[in-house]
Amino acid sequence: MKTKIKPLLFFLFGIGLMASLQLLTQCNKEDDFLKNTISKEESKDMVDYKAIEKAIDQFEDAFKAADQTAINALTFGETLEMQASGLNTYTAEELEEIGKAFRKAKVSVATENYAIFNYTIEGIEFSFSMAIDEDGEWKLVRY
């Protein structure tokens, strides 16, 4: 009889733990964060899409030319340090393909100082992100 009680107690303890975690992690519909979020229509006034388009034109030109020096100038220093590890090395042909895809990229997320775009190459979806640096220029964070 004792061998059947111990697993039952563990089971009941597990159910109680799950129930309390569920209650603690619920998102209330009246949450202040949800009230303060803005719609895409409202964000259009806040996001400078002309500056983003200008930056994408620069990215596209640098990548199409496979000019690593120009790409580095348009990329955050932290990103360059990460790429120096050799994990993301691209050939000139791959850089040109990325450059061509930039023009077709669709915005996924855009805020006043950060944007993520999705693009497709040969049926595979990729993304790149960009942010405003301390000088107010849009630079690549990830590609």
C-alpha atoms as one frame of an Amber mdcrd trajectory, in Angstrom:
protein
   0.000   0.000   0.000   2.876   2.396   0.813   4.343   1.924  -2.664   1.140
   3.216  -4.266   0.806   6.319  -2.093   4.234   7.794  -2.818   3.743   8.006
  -6.652   0.243   9.381  -6.099   1.637  12.141  -3.854   4.267  13.017  -6.495
   1.541  13.110  -9.131  -0.646  15.427  -7.045   2.364  17.621  -6.223   3.148
  17.879  -9.970  -0.408  18.901 -10.776  -0.334  21.541  -8.045   3.002  22.868
  -9.293   1.752  23.065 -12.889  -1.420  24.848 -11.821   0.461  27.429  -9.786
   2.962  28.055 -12.628   0.075  28.464 -15.057  -1.538  31.054 -12.807   1.731
  32.940 -12.362   2.543  33.105 -16.078  -0.841  34.085 -17.483  -1.095  37.201
 -19.587  -3.944  39.396 -18.503  -5.811  41.055 -21.380  -5.758  44.311 -19.452
  -1.964  44.212 -19.139  -0.287  47.640 -19.419   2.214  46.342 -21.980  -0.589
  45.233 -24.302  -2.337  48.576 -23.879   0.841  50.435 -24.870   1.587  48.466
 -28.040   0.841  50.217 -31.295  -0.640  48.964 -34.513   1.151  48.874 -37.862
  -0.898  51.842 -39.012   0.200  53.922 -36.034   3.832  52.874 -36.478   3.931
  54.232 -40.047   4.094  57.741 -38.639   6.929  56.842 -36.261   9.197  54.885
 -38.647  11.282  56.751 -41.210  10.803  54.384 -44.145  12.623  56.747 -46.524
  15.802  56.418 -44.453  15.349  52.651 -44.368  14.937  52.531 -48.160  18.059
  54.656 -48.595  20.017  52.269 -46.369  18.702  49.244 -48.270  19.863  50.866
 -51.530  23.353  51.195 -50.043  23.299  47.600 -48.791  22.096  46.364 -52.162
  24.846  48.218 -54.067  27.588  46.989 -51.739  26.414  43.378 -51.836  25.838
  43.317 -55.607  29.390  44.591 -56.087  30.576  41.979 -53.537  32.625  44.807
 -52.014  33.507  43.514 -48.550  35.012  46.871 -47.526  31.756  48.692 -48.341
  29.720  45.980 -46.606  31.909  46.304 -43.509  31.360  50.079 -43.497  27.599
  49.468 -43.463  27.737  46.870 -40.681  27.901  47.216 -36.896  31.317  46.557
 -35.358  29.933  43.825 -33.095  28.608  41.998 -36.136  31.992  42.251 -37.833
  33.654  40.813 -34.736  31.232  37.888 -34.793  31.882  37.290 -38.481  35.631
  37.388 -37.884  35.198  34.045 -36.141  34.634  32.591 -39.613  31.137  31.232
 -39.047  29.478  33.366 -41.731  31.779  33.666 -44.695  30.223  34.278 -48.094
  31.582  33.959 -51.596  31.288  36.851 -54.049  28.436  35.022 -55.823  26.543
  34.587 -52.558  26.984  38.269 -51.711  25.595  39.204 -55.142  22.564  36.947
 -54.588  21.949  38.536 -51.197  22.211  41.989 -52.816  19.633  41.070 -55.452
  17.309  39.697 -52.774  17.498  42.899 -50.689  15.307  44.716 -53.210  12.557
  42.087 -52.838  12.793  41.906 -49.055   9.601  42.503 -47.123   9.513  44.249
 -43.780   8.680  41.929 -40.905   9.199  44.297 -37.974   9.971  48.001 -38.020
  10.390  50.414 -35.159  11.999  53.821 -34.908  15.448  52.292 -34.508  15.295
  48.611 -35.549  13.945  46.690 -38.540  13.827  43.080 -39.683  13.290  42.100
 -43.313  12.599  38.682 -44.858  13.765  37.630 -48.316  13.895  34.413 -50.312
  16.760  32.914 -52.299  16.074  29.731 -54.262  12.954  29.019 -52.217  14.700
  29.342 -48.852  13.629  32.165 -46.558  16.296  34.325 -44.922  16.225  37.551
 -42.975  18.411  40.524 -42.244  18.126  43.075 -39.517  19.291  46.638 -39.269
  19.420  49.264 -36.553  20.319  52.889 -36.097  23.811  53.470 -34.765  24.854
  56.305 -32.447  25.347  58.594 -35.484  21.767  58.077 -36.637  22.735  55.893
 -39.628  21.068  52.584 -40.419  23.550  49.704 -40.288  23.314  45.953 -40.683
  23.069  43.929 -37.519  22.610  40.525 -39.142  22.498  39.215 -42.714
